Every structure is written in structure tokens, then in C-alpha cells.
Amino acid sequence: MSTIATPHRFTSLPDEPKIASAVTALEEHGFSAKVVDDLDAARETVLARIQHGSSLMTNTSVTLQETGIVDAINAGVHYGSAEIHQELPGRIHIVLIRQVVGF
């Protein structure tokens, strides 16, 4: 059995000044950004932003899967299931989680 060494920068959280700097840089480039403490808060934040009938693509994100967002979306109770092929300016939202979430 072989293992792959994971660099420390991918297994530790940044300090608050780095998080604040990332949020500022994202916002300066047209993204909205919110920092949350854990996966539950991330799931709530993301799902609250999705409007009824929205079209979504969820098949490329391990984080969306780990937070349960994909399951909530794929259940189809409140959300559409088509894919978004191009995003409009001002509609990209980034949620940063203060928790190590996989690699």
C-alpha cells in the first residue's frame, strides 16, 4: 500500500487576516463571498441563495457532495436540475468554510 504525502498548506486552515484578504480580493473581482464556520452553515448558506426553479450543475464538486448540498438539490423538491453553461457577472457566490474539508 502506498500513500501520498499531502502538503501542510492543504491540511491546515489559513489565519483570519488571510481569510479577510481572500474575501476582499474575491469581492474586488465581482464575486460575493461569505465565511462560515462549518459544513452545516455552508449548506444552509448555499441553499438559501438558490431561487426556486434555478438551473444548477452539481456534478463537479466534492465539497458540494460532502456538505449534502448535492443531495438536497438532486432531491428536486425546491430546485431545478438543468446545467448552467455560462455564469452571468455578479452571480458567482463563494462560501469559505473555517473547517478542513477533504482534499
C-alpha positions as CSV (number, residue, x, y, z in Angstrom):
1,M,0.0,0.0,0.0
2,S,1.4,3.4,-0.9
3,T,0.4,6.8,0.5
4,I,0.7,10.2,-1.0
5,A,2.0,12.9,1.2
6,T,-0.3,15.9,1.5
7,P,1.4,19.3,1.7
8,H,0.6,21.1,5.0
9,R,-0.9,24.0,3.2
10,F,-3.8,21.8,2.1
11,T,-4.5,20.4,5.5
12,S,-4.4,23.5,7.7
13,L,-6.7,26.5,7.8
14,P,-5.5,30.0,7.0
15,D,-5.5,32.6,9.7
16,E,-8.1,35.4,9.8
17,P,-6.1,38.0,8.0
18,K,-5.6,35.6,5.1
19,I,-9.3,34.8,5.0
20,A,-10.2,38.5,5.1
21,S,-7.7,39.2,2.3
22,A,-9.2,36.4,0.2
23,V,-12.8,37.8,0.8
24,T,-11.6,41.3,-0.2
25,A,-9.9,40.0,-3.4
26,L,-12.9,38.0,-4.4
27,E,-15.3,40.9,-3.9
28,E,-12.9,43.2,-5.9
29,H,-13.2,40.8,-8.8
30,G,-17.0,40.7,-8.8
31,F,-17.7,37.7,-6.6
32,S,-19.7,37.7,-3.4
33,A,-18.0,35.8,-0.5
34,K,-19.2,34.6,2.8
35,V,-17.2,32.9,5.5
36,V,-18.9,30.3,7.7
37,D,-17.7,28.0,10.5
38,D,-18.7,24.5,9.4
39,L,-20.4,22.3,6.8
40,D,-23.9,22.8,8.2
41,A,-23.6,26.6,7.9
42,A,-22.2,26.2,4.4
43,R,-25.1,24.1,3.3
44,E,-27.6,26.5,4.8
45,T,-25.9,29.5,3.2
46,V,-25.7,27.9,-0.3
47,L,-29.3,26.5,-0.3
48,A,-30.6,29.9,0.9
49,R,-29.1,31.5,-2.2
50,I,-30.8,29.2,-4.7
51,Q,-34.0,30.5,-6.1
52,H,-36.9,28.2,-6.8
53,G,-36.7,26.9,-10.3
54,S,-33.0,27.7,-10.8
55,S,-30.9,25.6,-13.1
56,L,-27.8,24.1,-11.4
57,M,-24.8,21.9,-12.2
58,T,-23.6,19.9,-9.2
59,N,-21.5,17.0,-10.6
60,T,-18.0,18.5,-10.2
61,S,-17.6,19.5,-6.5
62,V,-16.6,17.1,-3.7
63,T,-17.4,19.9,-1.2
64,L,-21.0,20.2,-2.5
65,Q,-21.3,16.5,-2.1
66,E,-19.7,16.4,1.4
67,T,-22.0,19.2,2.6
68,G,-25.1,17.5,1.5
69,I,-25.9,20.3,-1.0
70,V,-25.9,17.9,-4.0
71,D,-28.4,15.6,-2.3
72,A,-30.7,18.5,-1.4
73,I,-30.6,19.8,-5.0
74,N,-30.9,16.4,-6.6
75,A,-34.0,15.6,-4.5
76,G,-35.6,18.1,-6.8
77,V,-38.0,19.4,-4.1
78,H,-37.1,23.1,-4.5
79,Y,-34.6,23.3,-7.3
80,G,-34.2,22.7,-11.0
81,S,-31.8,20.1,-12.4
82,A,-30.5,21.5,-15.7
83,E,-27.0,22.7,-16.1
84,I,-25.6,26.2,-16.2
85,H,-23.1,26.5,-19.0
86,Q,-22.1,30.2,-18.5
87,E,-22.4,32.3,-15.4
88,L,-23.5,35.9,-15.5
89,P,-21.4,38.6,-13.9
90,G,-22.3,39.3,-10.2
91,R,-23.9,35.9,-9.8
92,I,-21.0,33.9,-8.5
93,H,-21.0,33.3,-4.8
94,I,-18.2,31.8,-2.9
95,V,-18.6,30.2,0.6
96,L,-15.4,29.8,2.5
97,I,-15.6,27.2,5.4
98,R,-13.4,27.5,8.5
99,Q,-13.1,23.7,8.6
100,V,-10.8,21.4,6.8
101,V,-12.9,19.6,4.3
102,G,-11.2,16.7,2.5
103,F,-8.6,17.1,-0.2
